[in-house]
Amino acid sequence: MELDELRTISESLKNEVRRTIVGQEGALDLMMVSLLCKGHLLLEGVPGTGKTLLVRSFSKALSLNFGRIQFTPDLMPGDVLGTNLFNFQSNEFSLTKGPIFTDLLLADEINRTPPKTQSALLEAMSERSVTIDGTSHDLGPGFLVIATQNPIEQQGTYPLPEAQLDRFMFKYILTYPSRDEERAIVARHGHQTSMPVLDEFGIRSVTNLDKLEEMRKLVSSVKISSEIIDYIVEVVRRTREHPSLQFGGSPRAATMIAAASRAYAALQGRDYVIPDDVKFVAVPGLHHRVVLSPSAEIEGIRTTRVIEEILEQTAAPR
């Protein structure tokens, strides 16, 4: 596969999603990067900004198995992973697989379930396998989690712990659309009040798992110079020294930013990484991995602004 073919498939996939989604180009780009890097994505936005529709449309344009879990306070780990049930006919236990056994998993409102159930995703997101009654089960190379959460309603929610947040490659905040975009949304979807039926929009699958693996192999061959590596490491290390941050990014953050930069470079048609690629993925790649200091929180400083400040103050290679 060549870079031109990768870009063609990527644009075709995004065009299929645009049949139902208006705007949200930043989210689309990060979803493509996550897909090419086998990274997981956390989408945060107020109700009604199209988070679920975006993920469903994205999965429809891929020939991958799709699963959805609506997280609730009474959900148990077994409801996610599955369980071994005794079969009286065969006189042995057999595995009843849970919804996690899929390729693309939508974890809807992930912060509405207790930490015990949230932790059921830890092994799956890190190792792409799950352990049930001591037996490990592989989830396959296509496994990808896209989770959503609502930032404004905190009653009955359970904030994700740092260990779980660190499993996500990106955290992206969906904002309200522009006036023109909102008008286009109403014109396109204003005839119904329920979730749109995707088949009515003619979304077609533009790639499959085999082709996706070829694209991932091509991304892994994108060159990243030692100067760019030094730049990434310097940015991450500065998050640990900034006075507004109590905790900075981990070495995992640096490796994920490097991988994401490769994917974004490939999507731009380049076989090498430039500083602008790093800057594009750094904010969503670090946003959820750093913790503001108490004084910064009191002053109302935003995490994204601190990361942007670090990027501005760190000399980029030429």
Disulfide bonds with the S-S distance in Angstrom:
none
